[in-house]
């Protein structure tokens, strides 16, 4: 059983209300009651569903339906078999970071190319169950492309607000291709969120941003899948990029529930990595403040985390305080260096994802993370989500070589050092 309550004041809310904030201003969250759950039976069910290739339970999210949205009618589920993403080791990355063991969880392998699919399948399914046919979000790109995909899959309409500056055109094109009505606006992601909170209900739109508690429930499945693939023995650290901070709170919520249910025996620590030009949460932490001061004009090449006023900062703050987590910020140069390592390892990712490896490297160098510990880095977006970065960093050299060199054996020998 599950109830909806305000994170700040604890007031209960009805599901049909489809709200996102309490009257006090706090975000809403789903609270599950797992009393009497047979953990071993659930483990067997989750393992059996791994072999399914049809139906909603073949999804790496809905495999865990009992822990995410047990009451949702099966016919309301909108799924594209999201999740089921790869978990990789790379010796070159391990050596570059200097740790005993590192895994890379490639949420970039999701159907729309990002981790947003884990949460979006639950949000759109919930909205559909309530009778909504119009879905919306404000987005720097990954959320909008995921929303547009699931809305189209459900036969519904989607409307998205996209800032005109510091976004990836690839993500906007993907959103348009799925049929979303896309509205560019002057301002930031945070301005879009404020607009929706004020006018969303009046427009009759179901909001699918991370302020939606059902998005958080779906995103929990990332850590469920990670734990199951590691036989329920998680590494010492889980490292993830920090933008809106919804993934931090979702994974933290999932970890606490796994611990309470007895699926895992200990709680791993969480490291949140922000881009230096969009790091209000890290600044709050290192300055010892309890309140977040927004960055009014955030700026980073990692467009997916270019967020100056993350809606979930309070939940993220409380989570890190309760489990002993940490934060750091990395420069755009450090992000690009880490991205090159990940791309050359054969895994690949967008810049925001590479912040995890860049941040972990920094935390190991500072002694915050011990070299003898283990870590899993969450890669949130696909390599092709931002080809502007690839063009600027790689294409000029490739193009020069391609267009100005005649193909002959001596030239090729020179290239490869023979």
Secondary structure, 3 states (H helix, E strand, C coil): CEEEEECCCCCEECHHHCCCECCCCCEEEEEECCCCCCHHHHHHHHHHHCCCCCCHHHCCCHHHHHHHCCCCCHHHCCCCCCCCCCEECCHHHHHHHCCCEEEEEEHHHCCCCECHHHHHHHHHHHHHHCCCCEEEEEECCHHHHHHHHHHHHCCCEEEEEEECCCCCHHHHHHHHHCCCEEEEECCCHHHHHHHHHHHHHHHCCEECCCCCHHHHHHHCHHHHHHHHHCCCCCCCEEEEECCCCHHHHHHHHHHHHHHHHCCCCCCCEEEEEEEHHHCHHHHHHHCCCCCCCCCCCCCCCCHHHCCCCCCCHHHHHHHHHHHCCEEEEECHHHHHHHHHHHHHCCCCCCHHHHHHHHHHHHHHHHCCCCCCCEEEEEECECHHHCHHHHHHHHHHHHHHHHHHCCCCHHHHHHHHCC
